[in-house]
Amino acid sequence: MPMRRSLLPIKTSALSLLLSLPLCLSAAHAGENGNISAADRARAVRAAKAPPAKVTAKKAPAKFDFEGEFVDYANWKEVRAFLDEMSAKHGFDRAALDTLIGKVRYVESTVQLMKPAPPGKPKNWQAYSARFIEPVRINAGVKFWEENAAALARAEREYGVPAEIIVGIIGVETVYGRNTGRFRVLDALTTLAFSYPESPTRAARMEFFKGELENALLYARKDGIDPLTLLGSYAGAIGLPQFMPSSIMKYAVDFDGDSHIDLRNSTTDAIGSVAHFLVEHGWRRDDPAISTYRVTVSGSHAWEKFIGQGLQAKYRLEELQEAGVSTVAATPQNMLFGLIDLQNGSEATEYHLASNNFFAITQYNRSYFYAMSVIDLGKAISQVRAR
């Protein structure tokens, strides 16, 4: 493959990347603890998505939405310091960075979508699940699986991640490439890095998005992409699997062997990258295929101490049972579990024991609702294919 010229020339060799949070930032808009109401979020995200012509990753480049407004970021002290660091640390041409930042726009939509939700709205697992376990995604998932069966089988063989989990993730994230987002990634990331809305976590979130902006520029340079052509979600996630730039740099793989990682157009690269991400975040190929087990809980409430104890499996079945957790079906005795609660608004909460591989999925999006939807969607697609 001929070498492509980079928009931002290198003065010196790039230094090692700073590691940022392992977040494919659909977590910012798909998690159980979303920052705005489901209705408002759905309207905003629908407005940012391209209308699909067909379920395929290889489509003509779409124009971006939400052009935003001009803000003179080049004269902001914090932005200048960031650009100075990019030049000194990674060898970017400083004048080229000035030119680039002059074309970046502030996008109010990204700020609004990051604002906290109004208090008091109860979580509802059944309502959340219904958004993903539905005919459009299931039928599109069957088609995606059939068209990419060889790549999915190879990913399962090489990484030990079942095809239905990979298909479930890509289906929940983008409906197999239909909804990859139409925000300019640099606009979204710059806005969130330097204009994040007021919140208790504002400083930490701005630092996170500053790291993602850094990685977006590194990714664009590495692949010879004009960074202004990168489109993604309102939070800067890119491609079929909605990887944040830091995740692309660290976890994406060239699974189709063309010496180029392309999560926007290559379904094969997307499949391999999802599998690799999960393995890097703790997926175990030898664990049972079932990763959650429905349970009931006693009225003693001794089991409550096991709720909300982090995204990991760390309790023995025996100690959970002693606290009043009763299994509904056969459950492995020699594994560790976490106790998860799936709240259903005014209806009864569901409780499950979750294994290590369930929590590996939550590293993709830190949400019980998300991980369970991935599992359920993949299972539904697998069942339809088997008919």
Disulfide bonds with the S-S distance in Angstrom:
none
